[in-house]
Amino acid sequence: MKVKRLVNEPQKEVTLPGAAGVRMRMLVGPAEGAGVFHMRHFEVAPGGHTPHHEHDYEHEVLILKGVCSVKGADGDRACQAGDVVWMPPNERHQFVNTGREPLEFICLIPAPKECTL
């Protein structure tokens, strides 16, 4: 078992094309030997957004703080703290912070996928 504090994990800027004001922490991943899931924490500055992108794996998101618009195949969906988003494989998507406070969310992806976003 491993227990650690979210705030003690290094936070890195997401520099992928199309990202603005996004930082990520790898909470559980290759360093822990996680073989099934990787857990990441994202923080998006007010007005910031993840790239509009897609990938061949699903992921699950729990909005912890703030409000956002999630762009997906069926249009934009307003989300807020406490909402859960399931994104199927190959669906183009983007998280846009529409609030005045930082947006924070936890994102789970299957391992061992390349953790580009």
C-alpha positions as CSV (number, residue, x, y, z in Angstrom):
1,M,0.0,0.0,0.0
2,K,1.1,3.5,-0.7
3,V,-0.5,6.7,0.8
4,K,0.5,10.2,-0.2
5,R,-0.8,13.7,-0.3
6,L,-2.0,15.2,-3.5
7,V,-0.4,18.5,-2.8
8,N,3.0,16.8,-2.4
9,E,3.0,15.4,-5.9
10,P,4.9,17.4,-8.5
11,Q,2.6,19.4,-10.8
12,K,3.7,19.8,-14.5
13,E,2.5,22.2,-17.1
14,V,0.7,20.4,-20.0
15,T,2.5,21.7,-23.1
16,L,0.6,19.8,-25.8
17,P,-0.6,21.9,-28.7
18,G,-4.1,23.3,-28.0
19,A,-3.6,23.3,-24.2
20,A,-3.8,26.5,-22.2
21,G,-3.4,27.0,-18.5
22,V,-3.4,23.2,-17.7
23,R,-1.2,21.5,-15.1
24,M,-1.2,17.8,-14.3
25,R,0.0,15.6,-11.4
26,M,0.5,11.9,-11.9
27,L,-0.9,10.4,-8.7
28,V,-0.7,6.7,-9.4
29,G,1.1,5.5,-12.5
30,P,4.3,3.9,-13.7
31,A,6.4,4.9,-10.6
32,E,4.0,2.9,-8.4
33,G,3.9,0.0,-10.8
34,A,0.2,0.5,-11.5
35,G,-0.6,-2.1,-14.1
36,V,-4.4,-1.5,-14.6
37,F,-5.1,2.2,-14.1
38,H,-3.3,5.5,-14.0
39,M,-4.8,8.3,-11.9
40,R,-4.0,11.9,-12.7
41,H,-5.1,15.2,-11.2
42,F,-5.6,18.2,-13.5
43,E,-5.9,21.8,-12.7
44,V,-7.1,24.2,-15.4
45,A,-6.8,28.0,-14.9
46,P,-9.8,30.2,-15.4
47,G,-10.3,30.6,-19.2
48,G,-7.9,27.6,-19.8
49,H,-8.6,24.4,-21.6
50,T,-7.2,21.0,-22.5
51,P,-6.5,20.3,-26.1
52,H,-9.5,19.3,-28.3
53,H,-8.3,15.7,-28.8
54,E,-9.2,12.0,-29.0
55,H,-7.4,8.8,-28.1
56,D,-8.1,5.0,-28.4
57,Y,-9.0,4.5,-24.8
58,E,-11.8,5.4,-22.5
59,H,-11.3,7.6,-19.4
60,E,-13.2,8.5,-16.4
61,V,-13.3,12.0,-14.8
62,L,-14.5,13.3,-11.5
63,I,-14.8,17.0,-11.2
64,L,-13.5,18.1,-7.8
65,K,-13.7,21.9,-8.0
66,G,-15.0,24.6,-10.3
67,V,-17.2,24.6,-13.4
68,C,-16.5,23.7,-17.0
69,S,-17.8,22.9,-20.4
70,V,-17.0,19.5,-21.7
71,K,-17.0,19.4,-25.5
72,G,-17.9,16.0,-26.9
73,A,-19.5,14.3,-29.9
74,D,-23.1,15.3,-28.7
75,G,-22.2,18.9,-28.1
76,D,-21.1,20.9,-25.1
77,R,-22.1,19.8,-21.6
78,A,-21.9,22.0,-18.5
79,C,-20.3,20.3,-15.6
80,Q,-19.5,21.2,-12.0
81,A,-17.9,19.8,-8.8
82,G,-19.4,16.4,-8.0
83,D,-20.1,15.5,-11.7
84,V,-18.7,12.4,-13.2
85,V,-17.8,12.2,-16.9
86,W,-17.2,9.0,-18.9
87,M,-15.5,9.5,-22.2
88,P,-15.6,6.6,-24.6
89,P,-12.6,5.7,-26.8
90,N,-12.1,7.7,-29.9
91,E,-14.5,10.5,-29.0
92,R,-13.0,14.0,-29.6
93,H,-13.3,16.0,-26.4
94,Q,-12.1,19.0,-24.5
95,F,-12.4,20.4,-21.0
96,V,-12.8,24.2,-20.8
97,N,-12.8,26.1,-17.5
98,T,-15.8,28.5,-17.8
99,G,-15.6,29.7,-14.2
100,R,-13.6,32.3,-12.2
101,E,-11.8,29.7,-10.0
102,P,-9.4,26.9,-11.0
103,L,-11.1,23.8,-12.4
104,E,-9.8,20.6,-10.7
105,F,-10.5,17.0,-11.8
106,I,-9.3,13.5,-11.3
107,C,-8.8,11.5,-14.5
108,L,-8.4,7.7,-14.7
109,I,-7.0,6.0,-17.8
110,P,-6.0,2.4,-18.5
111,A,-2.4,1.4,-18.0
112,P,0.1,1.2,-19.6
113,K,-1.1,3.9,-22.0
114,E,1.1,6.8,-23.0
115,C,0.2,9.5,-20.6
116,T,0.0,12.4,-23.1
117,L,-3.2,13.7,-21.7
